[in-house]
Amino acid sequence: MNKDVESVVLTEEQIREKVQAAAAWLDAKFAKSSQTPLAISVLKGSVMFFCDLVRAMQTPVQIDFMTVSSYGAQTESSGMPKIVMDLAASVAGRDVILVEDIVDSGNTLVTMRNLIMGRGARSFTVVSLFDKPARRAVPVQADYACFEIGDEFIVGYGLDYAQQYRTLPYVGILKREVYEKK
């Protein structure tokens, strides 16, 4: 275990099982679709989850990426999501699957939904690795969330603090002294 991690909350195996379940849910949802859905990874936090998820799916998908930032080097969302990198593909007339690492305040999700639907998407489905309802500032939720978590600050499997810890194969609680250094 990494020296900055207080405890492991989800093992590689637990994550793998939930990713498989999310992929099966998406396959069932899009089984009768006549079009190839567009799966969008919200970088950088969802990239590990996104790659494992789309590889586990039986449904063919086109992939694209966006970078949306609301944290910076902080441990709490600023509440003001900013699109740093936009999509290359058009969403007009498409079924869009947004893959998020965590639904926290909900501000990013609302911003993304309004943006994607405003660009003419046929449908908008959100799959999130984590749901953190204790932090919700707006009434929104993912269509499918793998795990509900408390108010701890977690890292690993794509989640970071100041661009660190993303490559940990598990998810753990970061020690407070790491992010409360003055």
N, C-alpha and C positions, 0 to 999 in steps of 0.2 A: 504494500500500500504506500502511496505517496506520503511523504513526511508532512505535507500541509493539509492532508485530509484527516478530519476528525474520526469519521466512520464511513463505511461503505453502506449505502442504503439500497442499492440495486446491483446485483451481480451481472456479469456478462450473460449468464444463462437466463436470468429473469428478463433481461432486456430482449434477448433473442426470441423468447417465447411470445412476448407482447408484440414484437415487430411482425412475427409470423401471423398473429391474430389480426393485426391491423391490415396486413396484405390480403388476408382472406376476406376481411370485411370489404375492402375496396374491390376485390375481384367480384364478389357477389353484387355489389352496388353497380358496377359497370359491365356486368356480364352480357347484357343485351344491348349495349351501346353500339351504334353503327359507326361511331367516330372514335378515333384514338384520343383519349384524354391528354391534356397537358398537365404534367406534374411539375410544380414549382417548388424549389428549395429556397427557403429564406436563409441566406448565408449570414453568418458562418455557422451559427449554432446548430442548425438542423442537418448539416451535411452528412454526418455519420449515419444518423437515423434515415435520412433520405436515401442514401445509397443502398443501405440494407433493405429498406422498404421496397423500393422499385425493383430490386433484384429478386425479392421474394414474391412479387406479384406475378400472376399468370397473364394478366391483362397487359397487352402492349401499351406503353405510354411514350409520349414525347417528353423530354425533360428540358427545363430551363431554370435559370437562377436569378434571384434578386438579392440585393443587399439593402436591408432596412435596419437603421440603427436608432435605438432609444435609450441605450445604457451607457455607451462610451466606456469609461473605466470605473463606472459606479456599480453599486450592488442593487440599486433600485432604478426602475424605469423613469426617464425624464417626463414621460407622458406626452412627448412630442416626437412621434416617429418621423424619421427622415429617410427618403429613398436615396441611397447612395449609388446604387447600380440598378438600372431598370432591365426589364425583359428584352430579349432579342426577338422572341416569337410574338405573333399577334394572338390575342385571346378571343377575338371577335367570333361569335358563334360556337365557341369551344366549351367542353366540359373541363373545368379547371380544378385540379387537386392541389391545394396549398399545404405544404408540409412544413410545420412549425416545430421548433424545439420545445417551446413552453408558452402557454397562454397565461400571462401574468396579469397585468393591469387590464388587458384587453384592447388597449389603444392601438397597438400595431395591427391586431386582427381586424378591427373596425376600419382602419385606414386601408388595409389591403383589400378587404371585401368591397369597400366603396370604389376603390381604384379599378379593381378587376371587373366588377359588374358594370361600372361606368364605361368601361372600354368594350362592352357588348358581349361578355361571356354568357354562354347558355346556362351554365350552372357553376356553383362555387362550393366545393367541399373542402373542409379543413380537417386534417389529421395532425394531431399534436402528440409528441412524446409525453409531455407533462402538462397537467392542468394545475394551476395554483390559485384556487378560488379565494383564498384569504386576501389576496392582493387586488382582486378585481375592482376596477374603477368604473367600468361600463358594463352593461348587461349583455354579455356575449360569451359564447363557448364554442369549442371545437365540435365538429360532428362526431369525431372519434378521438378520444384521448386514451393513451396507453396506461398512464399512471396519474393518480391524483396525489399531490404532495402538499406538505405543510409549508410553513413560512421560512424554512431553512434556506441558506444559500448553498446551492449544489453546483458541482462541477463534474466534468468527465463526459465521455461519449458525445463530444461536440460542444458541451456547455463550458463556458470559460469564466475566468475572472481576469481582466486586463490582458486578454489574449493568451492566457496560460491555462494548462490542464485539459485542453480539448481532447487530447489523444489518449487520455486514460480510458481503458476498456470497460470500466464500471462507472457508476455514479456515486459520488460521495459528498458528504457535508464538509465544506471548507472551514478550517479553523478560523474563528473570529479574529485572532491576532494577525492573520495574514491580511485581511482587508480593513482592519481598523488601525493599521500602523499610521502614526502621525508624522 
